Amino acid sequence: MPLRVSIWLPLVLLFVALPALGQLHDEILAGVIDFHCHTGPDALPRSISDLELARLAKLAGMRGLVLKNHYTMTADRAALVMREVEGIEVFGGIVLNRSVGGLNAEAIRRMIQFEGRRGRVVWLPTFDAENQVRTDKENRPFISVVKDGESVPQLAEIFQLIASNNLVLATGHSSPEESLILVPEAKRIGVKHILITHATELGASRAQMKQMAEWGAIIECVWMPQIKNKDKVAEYADLIKAIGAEHFLISSDLGQYLNPLHTDGMKAFILGLREQGVGDIGIDLMSRKNPARLLGLIE
């Protein structure tokens, strides 16, 4: 009898605690938008599918997700998820890597036309970016976004498409130096929404990020590096306090096989920022209002 009690008592206590845990989870993630979600099916191993993530995020009370794939468009997938999982906003986009033709304006034009109109983000090259290939010292083709100190000519049409359709330009794996050239050029052409993709992971300095923020770009902080660097959230909190939460967006960048799930990452990120002294107003801006504004959910 004592053995049976020792086995079942923890389970009984868990079921008693579940309602409270659910309320805590809802309070933290309610209304949150994860702007950087890797999901399956993919060419890389992923921990969760589009549909599974949408159901999980809805259960957690989240407002929305942005599906990202390095090799294919996700606007169509987002539209399908929206049909199957009601009560959550799901968006997609396109990453301008070699698999979609690189700096291919026609790929963006067709994404915009897809049924459901869920394509909202255009990422500049990531894995195929010149900066990424050179940093990794790989001997393979790459895509340049800057040459001789100026944005490459192909980007003019791409920036015009983004501007005229009120899309989000995300800088992908461009170097900070490249982003400092690209942001003012995109703004000159009329792009209103610019996201600096995980800026610190690409080596951006505080001064560079401050300049980007002054130009109106939103700087993305992602939780995924915290898995290897336990001081990462503290580093982010320091930056946010110095530059201002209104200039930042937080997302998970999760979905890698065996990594935590997106909802767990976002929850840990928010709790970690709170522990580092970032207030609820700032967290609300970075996890809810700024991503919603980029996606056109609020003005």
N, C-alpha and C positions, 0 to 999 in steps of 0.2 A: 504493500500500500504506500509506504513512504516513497518508493521508487517511482510509482505512478504519479504521485503528487509532484515530485521534482521534475518530471517530464512535462506534465500538462500545465503547471502553474505559469511558466513563462508565456505559453500560448494564450491562456486566459487573460493574463495581464495585457498582452498585446492587443487582443480584441477589445478590451475595455478602453485602451488608450487610442485606438484607431480614430474615433471621431475627433478627438482633440488634435491628433496629428494631421488629419485632413483639413481642419480649420486653419492650423498654422501654415500648412502648405498653400492653401488658397490665399491667405493673407499676404504671403510673400510673392507669389507668382500671379496673383489676380491682375489681369490687364496687361501683363508683360508681353512684349514682342521679341522673339529671338530672330535676329537679322542674319544669322550665319549658321545654317543647319545643313550638315552633310547627311544624306540618307541613301538608302538603296531603293531600287537597283542602281549599281554603279560599276565602273571598271575597277574600283578599289574595294576592298572588304569594308562593309559598313555594319554597324551594330543594330540598325533598326531601319524599317522601310518608311516611305513617305506616309502611308496610311497609319502605320503603328505610331509614328511620332505625332501625327495630328490628333489621334485619339488620346494619347497620353497627355499632350499639351492641353487639350480641351478639358480633360478630367482635372488637371491642375489649375484650371481657371485662367489660362493664358489667353491673350487676345489674338495673337497671330504668330506666324512663322514665315521665314523666307528660305526657300529651298535653294541650295547652291550645289552645282556639279561642275567640276573642272573641265568636263569633256563634252557636255551636251546641254541643250536648253532645258529649263525646268518650268517654263510657263505652262506648257500643256499638262505636265504632271500636277502642278498646283491646281489647275482647273478641275482635273479629275478628282483630286482629294476633296475639293470644295463640294463636289456632288455627293461624296460618300460620307463626309464628316461635317455636319451642320454646326453652326455656332462658333466657328473659328475662322479667322482670315488667313488664307495661305497664298503666298506670292512666290513667283519664280523670277528667273532672269537668264542671262547668258554670260558666260566667261569667254573672252575673245582669245582663246588658245588655238593652237594649230588645228585641232579636231573640228572646229567650226569655220575654218578658213582664216583664222587670225583676225586682223583688223578688217572685218568683213561687214560693211554697212548693210548689205542685203540680208544677212542673217538677223540683224536687229530689226530691220524693216518687217520681215516675215514674223518674227516673234511678236511684234506689236499687234499684228493682224490676227493672231491665233484666238480662237473662240475662248471666251471667258475673260480675256484681257487681263490676265494675271501676271504678265511679264512686266516687271517694274524696275529691274536693276540690270545695269550693264557693267560688268567687271572688266577692266583691262586685263591683259594676260597675267596669269598666275604661274603655273608650273613652266610655261613656255616663255615667260618674260625674259628679256635679255639680262636683267638684274639677277633673276633667280638662277639662270643657267651659268652665268659668270661666277656668281657667289658659290655655287656648288662645284665649280671647276669641271663642268661636263662638256664633252665634245659632241654637241648635237645642235640642230637648228634652233634658233630662237626668234622672238618677235621684238623688234625695237619700237619704243613709243617716243623716244627723243633721239635726235641726231643733231650734232653741231649746236647744241644748246637750245634747240627749238623742237616743238612737238612735230612728229612726222606728218606729211601732208594728208595721209589717209584719215587722220583723226578729225579733220575739219568736218567732213560729212557725218562722221559718227557723233561728234559733239552736237551738230545741228539736229540730228535725229533725236538725240537725248533731250535737247532743249525744247524742240517743238512738240514732243510727246510727254513732257514733264516727268521724265524718267530720272532714276538715280544713277549718277556716274560714280562707280567705286574704282579706286586706283589699283586694285589687284596687288601684284607683287612688284610694282614699280618701286624704285629706290626713293628715299625722301628727297633727294636732289631732283629726280625726275618729276616727282609730285609737285615740287615747288615751281616747276616750269609748266606743268599741265594744268594745275588749278586755275591760275589767272587766265590762261588761254581758253579753257572751257567756260569760265565766267564771261569772258569777252564775247564769246559766241552766244551766250544766253542760258547756259546750264545753271539751274537754280539749286539743285540738290547734289552735293558732292560728299562722298564718304571716303575717308582715308583708311584703307583696309589695314587692320591690325598694325598700326604705325610703329609701335615700339619693337615689335618682332622683326620689322624691316630696318631697324636701326635709327629711327627718327630721334633727334635730340629734342630737349624741351624747347629750345629756341625755335627749331623748325616747326614743331607742333603749334607753338604759339602763333607763328606767322600764318600757318594754315588756318587756324581758328580765326584770326583777324580777317582773313579773306572770306570767312563764312562757311568753311568746310567743317563737317562733323568728323571727329576722330574716333575710330572704333577701338575699343579694348575688348579682348576676347579672353574667356576663362581658361581655355584649353592649356596654355603654357603653365598654368598653376600646378598642373599635374607633376611637372618636373622641377619647377622653381617655386618653392614654398613662400618666397618673399614677393611673388609677382603681384598679388592683390595689394600689398602695401605700397609697391611701386606705383601701381595705377592710382591708388588713393592719393598719393602725394602729388601726382600730375593733375588729377582732377581738382584738388584743392588749389593748386597753383594757377591753373588756366581757367577753371570754371566749369561746372557740370553741364552748363548749357551748350558747351562745345563738344560733348562726348556722347557716345552710344556704347552700351555694353551688350555683348552677345556671347554665345557659347563656343562656336567653331568646333562643335563636337559631332560625333557620329562615327568616329574611327573605331574599328573593331577592338573590343575589350576596354575601351575608355568608358567613363561614366556617361549616362544618358544626358541628353540636352537639358531636361527639366532639373535633374540633380545638379548639373553644372551651373545653371542660371540661379538656382536657389542658393548654392554655396557661394556664388559670386556676390549676390546681394547681401547675404549674411556677413561675408568677409569684409565688404566695403563698410557695412554698418560698424563692424568691430574696429575698423580703422578710422572711424570718426566721420565718414561721409553721411550726411543727413538724409532723411527720407525725401525731402524736396528734391535734392540732387539725384537720388536713386530713381525717383519718379520721372524726372526729366530724361535720364539716360536709358531707362528700361522701357518706358511707356511713351512719353510725349515726343521725344526726338525721333525714334523709329516710326511712330505713327505719322508725324509730319512729313518725313521723307517719303513715305508710302502713299501720301495723299489721303490719309484717314482723318486728319485734322488739318486745318489751315494754320 
